[in-house]
Amino acid sequence: MVQFQLLWEYFKQYMKARLEYRWDFISQFFTDLMSQAINLVFILVVFGHTQHLGGWSRYEVIFIYGYFLIPWAVFTSFFNLWGFNDKYIIRGELDRVLTRPVHSLIQVIMESMAPESLMGVLTGGIVMGWAVWHLPLDWAWYDPLLFIMFVLGGVAVYAGIYVALTSISLYSDSKSDIQPIVYNIGTYGRYPVNIYSKIIQFVLTWILPFAFVGFYPASYLLGNGDWKVYAMLTPVIGAVFFSLGLYSWNRGIENYKGAGS
Amino acid sequence: MIRMYAEIIRIRFLMMLAYRVNYYSGILIYSLNIGAYYFLWTAIYGGQGSINGFTALQMATYIAISWMSRAFYFNNVDREIATEIRDGTVAIQFIRPYNYLMVKVFQSFGEGIFRLVLFSVPGMFLVSLIFPIQLPGFGWIWLKFALSLFLGFVINIQINILVGILAFFVLNNQGMLWAKRMIVDLLSGLTIPIAFFPIWAQWVLKALPFQAISYLPSVVIVKDLSGSAFWGAVGVQAMWCLLLLIPIQMIWNKARHTLVVQGG
C-alpha cells in the first residue's frame, strides 16, 4: 500500500507542476484529441467508398478503434517511457532512483507518468458509444467484466513490450530507434487483422501481439465468434509479455553500470 | 551569395551523411506505414477495379510515392526555429551576415537531398519488391515529377517557417507543432488522396495550400499528367509558393521588432 500512497503523492506533485504551465496542459489535451479525430476522419472517408472493410462494417471498425483508444490511453498515461534513455541513462538520473528503497521501475513510472492522457479513455468510450448506438449488440452480464479484463490485458501487452524495449538502454547506452519502429507496428492493431497478409497476422498475434490490444477483444465484444479463443487469451498474453518485460528490466538493472564519469 | 548557400547545402548534406545509420530505421518506419495503408486500401478496393479514377494499382503506387516524397520534403525547421527563439540563440543569428530564414531553407534542402538519395530511392526499391506498384520508366515524366516535388518542398518549408516563427508570439508552441504535423499529413493527401474526400471537402482542400505539398506531385507521376493538366497542377503550386511569402514576410518583420529573448 506504500506504493499507492507514493503514487498519490507523485500525482499531486505532478499536477502542481503541470498546472503551473496551463497552456502546455491544454495544448497537450487538444493535440491528443486532434490525432484521434484525424484517425476517425480517415475511417469515415474510407467508408465513403466501401460498405465493408475485410467484412467489417463502418460502425464495427469505429468500435474497434474506440476500444483500442482505451488500453492505449491507460498505457500512455503510466508508461511514458519515451525519454528514458536521455533522462535516466545519459543524464544519470537512474543512479538516484537506484539508491531509493522502492522498485526502480515503479519510481521511473511515477516520475514520468502523464495522467492527462487518461482523457483518452473518455474519448474512446464516446467513440465506442457512438458505434454501439448503430449496432445491434447484445451483451451478457459478464461482458463488462470481460471488457475490463481485456483492457488490462491490452495495457499489459503494451507495457511489457515497451518496458522490455526500454530496458535495452540498461545494457547499452547508445540510442536505438527500435521504439518508433515498434510504435508504427502497433498502429496495425487498430484495424481488423484479417485484412493483412498471413505473416503480418502471425507477427501481430505471437511476436508483437498488438492484435490483442485492439482487434481480438473488440471482435469478441462485437459478437463475432471467429476470434473468441484469441480474445479470451488476452489476459494470458498480457501476463506473459508483462512478465517478460519485467524480467528483462530486472536483469538490466543488475547489469547496469552507469554511463561513464 | 549563391556560393554561400550552396556551401550550406553541402555542409548539411555531409552532416547527415555522418549520421547515416539513423536513416535505416527511417526506411523501415516508412515501409511499415506504406504497408499499413497498402493493406487498408487493398481491403477497401476489395474487388472494385477503380474508385474515383484511381485503379488499385495506381492507389498502391500513390501510397508508396507519397510516403517516399514525404521523406524528401519533411523537415523539422518549425521546431528548430521555435527552439532557437525560445533559448534566445536567434538573437545571435540576427547579427550574422546572412538571411536567417534563407539559411534554414537551404539547410533543409541539403537534408532533403540527402534523404532523397539515401532514403527515398533505396526505400522505393525495397517497397517495390514487397508490394505490387507500377512506376513509369525513364522519361520526361520524372523531370515533371521532380519539378512538382520541388515546389511541394518549398510550400512545405514555407508552412513550417510560418508555424515556427509564431513562437515569437506564443511562447510554448510544442503542441501546435504536433497538431500541425498531423493536419498537414491528412490535408496534404498523404493518408487519403484528395479525390477520395467527399465533394464539399474537396472544394475546401483544393482552396488550401496543403494539397500542393503531397497530392499534386504524387498525382503528376501516378497519373502521368501532361499538357494542361500538368501545367495546371504546377501553376497552383507556384501560386502558393508566391502567396505564402506574404504572411511570412509580414510576421517576420513584426517579430524582429518585438523580439523578446526569453530568460538569460
Interface residues (C-beta under 8 A of the other chain):
Chain A: Y21 W23 D24 S27 Q28 F30 T31 M34 S35 I38 V41 F42 V45 V46 G48 H49 T50 H52 L53 G54 D177 I178 P180 I181 N184 I185 T187 Y188 Y191 P192 I195 Y196 S197 I200
Chain B: N22 S25 G26 L28 I29 L32 N33 G35 A36 F39 L40 T42 A43 I44 Y45 G46 Q48 I51 N52 N172 N173 Q174 G175 M176 W178 A179 M182 I183 D185 L186 T191 I192 F196 F197 P198
